[in-house]
Amino acid sequence: MMLKRLAITFFVLALLIAGYFAVVLNWSYSTGERAGVIQKLSDKGWVCKTWEGELVQAPFPGSPTVEKFPFTVRDATVAAEITKLMGRRVAVSYEEKVGLPTSCFGETRHYITKVIASTDITLPPGMVIQAAPTEAIIQPSPPPSPAK
């Protein structure tokens, strides 16, 4: 009788834990988008592998530092897209998950769900991006005429 009660208690406890994880992994505390340049992306973890990365957002006039947005990617296809767009300006969609108890699900609370290359760069008033200098075409000078 006691063994049966212990088995039922264990089963109910396992069911509650599984239900908690199902809710936390499928419910988002917040969703949003960020734009910037992907600075790094690495596959990390001893047992639970996740992609961990960092998006650098362009500073605005008057801001003292560059803002970095750390993120986690759980989907390998999204990680492959991010790898292709590394170093280019991108826009990412993310979900913020709260309540995950271990780093096995990722080191951050922000999980990237989509990434697209951004060709638009909107600048606030007073901010200027300098164009890359063009190479000057150097033509050899004509040889000096012989002295007469």
Long-range contacts (C-beta under 8 A, 24 or more apart in sequence): 24-97, 24-98, 24-99, 24-100, 25-97, 25-100, 25-105, 27-97, 28-95, 28-96, 28-97, 29-96, 29-97, 29-98, 29-109, 30-95, 30-96, 31-93, 31-94, 31-95, 31-96, 32-93, 32-94, 32-96, 33-91, 33-92, 33-93, 33-94, 34-69, 34-91, 34-92, 34-94, 35-89, 35-90, 35-91, 35-92, 35-118, 36-69, 36-89, 36-90, 37-87, 37-88, 37-89, 37-90, 38-82, 38-85, 38-86, 38-87, 38-88, 38-90, 38-115, 39-68, 41-73, 41-79, 41-82, 41-83, 41-86, 43-79, 44-107, 45-103, 45-104, 47-104, 48-103, 48-104, 48-105, 50-74, 50-105, 50-106, 50-107, 51-76, 51-79, 51-82, 52-106, 52-107, 52-108, 53-82, 53-112, 55-90, 55-92, 60-124, 60-127, 61-124, 61-126, 61-127, 69-110, 70-107, 70-108, 70-110, 71-108, 71-110, 71-111, 71-112, 72-105, 72-106, 72-107, 72-108, 72-110, 72-111, 72-112, 73-111, 73-112, 74-105, 74-106, 74-111, 75-113, 78-112, 78-113, 78-114, 78-115, 81-115, 82-112, 82-115, 85-115, 85-117, 88-117, 88-118, 89-117, 89-118, 89-119, 89-121, 90-115, 90-116, 90-117, 90-118, 91-115, 91-116, 91-118
